[in-house]
Amino acid sequence: MSTEVVGPVAGRKLGSRIMWSRAKRLAAAKGISVAEARNLLKENPEALANIEYSQAVLNEKESELRKVYPYIVKGSIKFHVSGVHKNKMTVEITCQWPGCTETREVATSDLHQVKYCETHTREARLARRREKWAQANPKKDKPVVVKASKKKAKKVKEEASA
């Protein structure tokens, strides 16, 4: 018995297969032929995203996410067709560090592991390291000094001298 792939997909590269599958989905949604849908996608790559990720769908998804992650900024959900978050939905979150009100754009797939803005993420990471070190070395007084970035060290020096 052969496990060889046969048919229209057999000799195509992955990018081509993805384009055809996107064209099939667009053709089904608009009721046009697959070839017409493929041409439409060449002219406007966002055509399928505009249909599959309409504002109503995004709002529904955001309301579901806000039930689990209440720190999501309301109305901030977007679907990206290009750029850093290509083919992903993103939301803005408010930093959960006490007293901080900064926002940060995060992919919805990363929401389970992000709570803080970038600055406070580093601080929380250092605090966890220090706590872990203190538990591992109960007799020693000083924790391991983790060097901060040059930019932050310079900022701390300026604040101390002022």
C-alpha positions, -999 to +999 in steps of 0.1 A: +000+000+000+014+034-010+014+064+012+021+087-017+000+120-019-019+122-052-043+147-066-041+184-071-021+191-039+006+165-045+033+185-062+026+219-047+047+237-021+032+246+013+027+283+004+007+273-027-014+249-007-022+275+019-032+300-009-055+275-024-071+266+009-077+303+016-092+307-019-115+278-013-128+293+020-133+327+003-151+311-026-174+293-003-181+325+017-188+346-014-203+320-037-177+325-065-153+301-082-120+292-066-100+307-094-119+340-090-113+339-053-076+333-058-074+363-081-093+384-055-068+373-028-039+383-050-053+418-054-065+421-018-049+397+008-072+411+035-104+400+017-107+367+036-098+382+069-124+409+065-151+382+061-139+357+087-129+383+113-157+409+110-161+433+138-190+414+152-169+382+154-141+401+170-164+417+196-178+383+205-144+368+209-133+398+230-163+395+254-153+358+259-117+367+266-127+395+290-145+370+312-113+351+318-089+381+316-106+412+330-075+434+324-081+435+286-088+470+274-124+470+260-126+475+222-089+468+216-091+435+197-077+434+162-068+408+136-035+414+118-029+404+082+008+414+082+035+426+105+048+412+138+014+395+147+007+382+112-025+361+111-031+366+148-056+384+170-042+409+195-056+428+224-043+455+246-040+448+283-035+471+313-005+464+335-015+445+367+014+460+387+000+481+416-001+517+406+008+512+369-016+521+341+005+513+310-010+492+282+007+465+261-004+448+229-004+411+233-014+382+210-045+364+223-025+332+223-001+347+249-027+361+273-024+332+298+012+342+305+013+380+303+000+403+331+024+432+332+039+459+309+074+452+296+091+472+324+073+454+352+076+420+335+114+424+340+109+435+376+086+405+384+111+381+368+139+395+389+118+392+421+110+356+413+147+349+408+156+365+441+128+346+459+140+313+444+176+321+454+165+329+490+147+296+493+177+277+479+202+295+501+186+302+535+218+308+554+233+335+531+223+371+536+228+386+501+209+374+470+227+371+437+229+405+421+214+404+386+228+433+366+203+456+352+206+470+317+229+500+312+200+522+303+182+514+336+215+517+356+220+552+342+184+562+350+188+550+386+221+569+389+204+601+376+175+597+401+199+591+430+219+622+422+189+644+418 
